[in-house]
Amino acid sequence: MDTIDTIRPLCSYKSQGPEGNVFARLWRFYCARAAKRRSRLALGELSADLLKDIGLTEAEARRESAVPFWR
């Protein structure tokens, strides 16, 4: 099991109220950014054939996978 699989269950944190406290909002923000980063990294690992199936070029996939997590 890698680190990402270890962290994922923690992102299902439930807050007490609809908005939650500051910690809950920050945690949800972090989890959303971490999920987006994992998706981008996975995109960067796809083969040319798989990228062609989803309509992307290798250059587009590499460029997107290089985007920092805060964007």
C-alpha positions in Angstrom: 0.0 0.0 0.0 1.4 3.4 -0.9 1.1 6.7 0.9 -1.8 7.9 -1.3 -3.9 4.9 -0.5 -3.2 5.5 3.2 -4.3 9.1 3.0 -7.5 8.7 1.0 -9.7 7.4 3.8 -8.9 10.4 5.9 -10.5 12.7 3.2 -13.9 11.3 4.1 -13.9 13.5 7.2 -17.5 14.7 8.1 -18.0 18.0 9.8 -20.7 18.7 12.4 -22.5 21.5 10.5 -23.3 22.3 6.9 -20.3 24.6 6.6 -18.1 23.0 9.3 -15.4 24.7 11.2 -12.2 26.2 9.8 -10.4 22.9 10.0 -13.1 21.0 8.2 -13.2 23.6 5.4 -9.4 23.5 5.1 -9.4 19.7 5.1 -12.0 19.6 2.3 -10.0 22.1 0.3 -6.8 20.0 0.8 -8.7 16.8 -0.2 -10.0 18.3 -3.4 -6.6 19.6 -4.4 -5.0 16.2 -3.5 -7.5 14.4 -5.6 -6.9 16.7 -8.6 -3.2 16.2 -8.2 -3.6 12.4 -8.2 -5.7 12.6 -11.3 -3.1 14.7 -13.1 -0.3 12.3 -12.1 -2.3 9.4 -13.4 -2.9 11.2 -16.6 0.9 11.7 -17.0 1.4 7.9 -16.7 -1.0 6.9 -19.5 0.4 5.4 -22.7 0.0 7.0 -26.1 -2.7 4.6 -27.0 -4.8 5.3 -24.0 -4.4 9.0 -24.5 -5.5 8.7 -28.1 -8.6 6.9 -26.8 -9.6 9.9 -24.7 -8.6 12.4 -27.4 -5.4 13.9 -25.9 -1.9 14.1 -27.3 1.1 13.2 -25.2 2.2 16.8 -25.1 -1.2 17.9 -23.7 -1.2 15.1 -21.1 2.4 15.9 -20.0 1.6 19.6 -19.8 -1.5 19.0 -17.7 0.4 16.6 -15.4 3.0 19.2 -14.8 0.5 21.8 -13.4 1.1 22.5 -9.7 -1.4 21.2 -7.3 -2.6 24.7 -6.2 -4.0 25.5 -9.7 
